[in-house]
Amino acid sequence: MVTQAGPSRARPLWVVCALGVLAVSMIAALLDGAADISPWQVVLQVVDWLPFTHVDSGLAPVEQGLLFELRLPRVLVAAVVGGLLAMAGAGYQGVFRNPLADPYLLGAAAGAGLAATAAIVLLPAMAGSIPVAAFLGAVGGVFLAYTLGNTAGRAGGTATLVLAGVAVTSFLTAIQTFVQQFKVEELQRIYSWILGDVGGGWDQLWLVLPYAAVSAVLLLLHGRMLDVLSVGDEEATSLGLRAARVRLMVLLAASLATAAAVAVSGLIGFVGIVVPHVVRRIAGGSYRIVLPLSLIGGAAFLVLADLVARTVIAPAELPIGVVTMFVGAPFFVAVLRMTRRAAT
């Protein structure tokens, strides 16, 4: 009883702290960039945007446009995408009871990327079809990885599902490369997907928000059920939980979150592993706290990653996926070693 009450009492404090980190990250991302704009002027301009306030920031119209049309939507898209990927990773880990499950490694991102690429090539005039296609592709990728992983049974240990996901990801990426050759003029757009990009502007933000809202609400509502599910299907069933239905709903919600993120940002890896594991280390393993903190923490993580991507070699930019892989790849190795050590 003590172990359950502790995280519950601490939950509001952790959420407030996470929101503070997110706010600082977003402010830092707005203040810094390749263009030389005074941080104080940026602060004044942000205050001027608030309702019922009017402050002269001293920024020229071009600088205001750069701040409002480029930096602000980019920061918001990065926050939404990062939150979705981290929450999806936490959801997949809860469904499969596997700490290595991740949208990128599980085939969900590759499936969404393939389906979205097909939509770009075959339905270029229907931008609204991209998220729908990405969702179907994400579900298909996870289904293939899970089916392939099950053929090895339990003998492969916790890494079996991830190995299956890597195989499915490689296969789907190869098909994506084949499909994109049918429309060479779209190669630049498709390659930006592969490397990750959150600079799509306000249109991309409005595109992703409805899907983000639905998937986030569904995942948050299933936090308590994932806690019950973590004790095992038989025990969960004895407590009145319909395990199969919960798994399906969380799987669909996590796939929708992944698809929405991929639809506007491309393939950004390892967010779904790094953030949930850090959250568990800090705030405990209850999904009632892991899911909301992953949402907030993922947003802060990707905002900071994008800040690094656009400033480290300014005025040029690194693809944001490169930054997350620099952080995520060694982190994944560490998690894999800890998982194997715990299993022996």
N, C-alpha and C positions, 0 to 999 in steps of 0.2 A: 504493500500500500504506500509506503514511503517513496519508493522509486517512481510510482505513477503520479503522486501528488506534486513532487518537486518540479518536474517539467511544466505541469499545468499552472502552478503558481508563477513560474518564471516566464511563461509564454509572453505576456504583454511586454515585459521588459526587453526580451530578446527582439520582439517585433519593432519596438521603438528604437532600439540600438541599430537594427538593420536599416530602418527607414532613414536614420541619421547618416549612416554610411552611404546610402543611395543618394541622399540629397547632396552630400559633400562631393560625391563622384560626379553628379550631373553638373553642379556648379563649376567644378574644376574643368570639365569637358567644355562648358560654355566659355570659360575664361581663356582657355588656351587653344591655340591653333596656329596654322601656318601664317595667317594674316596678322599683321601687327596692330592689334586693337588694345587700347588700355583696359585692363581689368576693371578699373573703377567705372569707366564709361559703360562697360558691359553690365555691371551691377545696376547702374542708373537706368539703362535701357530696359532691363528686366523689371525693375520697379515701375517704369512707365507703362509696361504692358499690363500690370495688375489693374483690376477694376477700380474705378473711382480714384485713380491717381494720375498725376501728370507731372513728369520730371523731364527736364531738358538734359539729355545725356551728352549732347555735343557731337554725336555721331553723324557723319554725312549719310545721305540716303543710300549710297552704295554700301556703306558699312552696315547700316541697319538691315538692308536686304541680305547681306552675307550672313548676318547673325540670325535673322528670322527665317530665311529661306534655305539656308544650308546647315548651320550648326545646330539650331534648335530641333528641327525635325530629325536630324541624324542622331542626336542624343536620345530623343524619344524612341526612335525605331530600335536603336541598340538596346535600350532598356527593356522594351517589350519583347524583343527577340531573345535576349539573354534570360529574362524571366521565364519565358515559355520553354526554352531548351532545358534549363535547370529543373523546372517543375516536371517536365516530361521525363527527364532522367530519373528523378525521385519516384515518379509513378511507375515506370518500368521496373525499377529495382524492387518496389513493393509487390508488384504483380508476380514477378518471376522469383522473388526472394533471392535475388542475385545482386551483390554489390557492384558487379562489373557491367550491369546493363546500362546502356546509354543510347540515345537516339542515333548518334553517329556510328557507333560500333554494332548496333543491333540491326542495321539494315533499314531503319525507318527513314533516315535522312537520305540515303541513296535511292530508296524507292520513291520518295517524294521528289527528289531531284530528277530522276528518270521521267516520271510522269509529268512534271512541270516542263521539262525540256521538250517532251512530245507535244505538250499543249502549245508551247511557243512555236514549234516548227509547223504543227498541223493546224492550229487555231490562232494565228497571230493577231487577229482582230478582236479576239474575245479574252481580254485581260482577266475578266471575272472567272474564267474557267480554270485559271492556274491554281488557285487554292483548292478547288474541288478535286482537280486531277492530282495535286500533291497529297491530299488526304488519302485518296484511294491508293496511291503509290506507297505511302507510309504504312498503311495497314497491310498491304501486300508484302512489303519488305519484312515487316516483323513476323508475319505469318510464315513466310518462307524460312526465316532464321529459326523460329521456334520449332517448326516441323523438322528441319534438318538437325537441330540440336537434340531433339527427342529421339532420333534414330540411334544416337550413341548411348541412350539411357543415362543412368547415374554414374557410369564408370568414368566419364570424363571430368567429373568434378564440376566446380562452379565456373570454370573457364570454358566448358563445352559450348554453352549458349553464345558466348562472345566469339569463339572461334567460328561457329556457324554464321554469326552475324558478319564477321570479316569476310568469309567466303561469299556470302550473299551480296555484301557491299561491293566486292571486287567484280562479281558477275554483273550486277546492275549498272555499275559505273562503266563497264565495257560496252554494255548495250547503249548507255547514254552517249558514249563517244561515237558509236556507230550512227545513232539517230541524228546527232547534231551535224553530221556530214551532209545531210540532205538539204541543209540551209546554211551555206557557208557564211552568208552575210550576217547571221545571228551569232557567229562564233564568239565575238567579243562579249556580247551579253551573256552567253552561256558560260564562258570561262570565268566571268566575274562571279557567277553563281558558284562555280566549283571552288573558288578561293575565298568566297564570302565577301559581302558588301552590304553595308547598312546606310548607304548614302542615297537612297531612293527618293527622299523628300516626303512632303505631306501626303501625296497620293498613296504611297506605300503604307504610310501609317494608317490612313483611313481604311485601306484595304485589309490590313491585318487585325485591326481592333475588334470587329465583331467576332471573329474566330477565336481571338485571344481571350475575350471575355467569357465565351461559352466554355472553352476548355479549362480555363482557370477555375471557374465556379464549380464545374463538375469534379475536378480533381480535389479542390478544397473540401467539398462536401463528402468525399470518400476517405478523408484522413483517418477518422475513427475506425472505419471498416477495414482499412489496410492494417491498422494496429491489431485488430482481431484476427485478420487473415494471416498475420505473421506467426501466429502460434501453431499453424497447420490447418489443413482443410477439414480434417475430422473434428478437431476441437472447435473450429469456427462454426461448422454445421451444427454441432451440439449446442452452441450458443444461439442458434436461430439465424445465422448468417447464410445467405445463399452465395457461396463462394464463387461459383461459376459466373453468376450474374455480376458480382462485384468485379471480378477479373475482366470481364468483357467491357464493362463501363469504363473502368480505369484505362484499359488498353485503348479503347476508342478515343477517350479524352486526351490521353498522352499522344496518340498518333495525330489527332487534330491539332494539338499544340505544336508538334514537330512540323506538320505540314504547313501550318500558318507561318512559322518561323522561316522554313526553307523557301516558301513562296516569295518572300520579300527580301531575304538576305542570302540565300544560297546555303552551301554546306559549311557550317561552322562547327568544328569538332570539339569534344571533350568538356564542353560547358556542363553537360548533364552528369559527368562523373565528378569533376572538381568541386562544384558548389555543394551538391548534396552531402558529399563526404566531409567537407569542412563544417557544414551545418551540424552533422551528427556528432562530430568531435566536440563542437562547442556547446550545443544545446540538447544533446540526447537523441535517441533513436525513434521517438514517437512521431508518427507521420502527421499528427495534428500540429506539430511544430515544424517538422522537416519540410512539409509542402509549402506553407506560407513563407518560411525563411528562405527556401530555395527560390521561390518567385522573386523575392526582394533581392537576395544575394546574387542571383543570376543576372538581374538587371544591373546591379552595381558592377559586377565583374565584367560584363561585356561593354559597358560604358567606358570603363577604365582601359579595357583592351583596345577599344576603338581610339581612345585618346592617344595611346602609345602608337597605334598603327599610323595615325595621321601626323604625328609630331616627331617620331624618332629619326626619320630621314627627310624631314620637311625641306623644301616644298613638295617632294614626292611622297607617296603613301605606300605603306605595306598593306597587303590584303589582311583583313582582320582575322581570317582563318589561320594565317601564319602565326600570328601572335598567340592565339588560343592553343595552337599545337605546340608551340615552344613551352608553354606552361603545362599543358595537359598531358603530353607524352611522358615526361618523367614522373608526373603525378600518377598516371595510369600504371606505370611500372611499379611504383611504390605500393599502390593499392593491391595490385596483383600479388606482390610478394607477401603483403600482410594477409591476404585472403588465403593463399596457399599455406602460410605458416599456421593460420588458425585451423585449417582443415586437417593438419597432421598432428 
